Amino acid sequence: MCLLVAGGLLAGCGKKQKAPEEIALPELNRALQVWIMNNGSAPRNLNELTNFPAFAGRRLPTPPPGKKLAYDPATKQIIFADQ
């Protein structure tokens, strides 16, 4: 039995690990609204939003070239803004 377990563990060693799935921007904005309702203001760092249990093992969206993720205080939304 020990050999089967060890063999099963070793079989997965050569496999590439999948990159974490991205959080969709609408999902991120819903989490932001919950954050604001609970804390009274936006997070200091957008990475704090990845602590939501629904986002476990996922990462912030990758902005298109020339853009960055940013918080727009006027709309209280996360957007892709020019760098």
C-alpha angles and dihedrals in degrees: 000000000000090000091054092052093046091046091051092051093048093048090068096047096088095049121104114242116239117247112249114269117255121245110239114242094241090053090049091051091051089052089048091055090051090048092051092048091050099040105027094234142045119279117267090233126027089223087072088073091065088071090078108114091233089060096052110144093007131109139217115274118271109243120230116259112292092018136096135194110261140168114241106207092193093061097022088230136123110242141174102255130185113268 
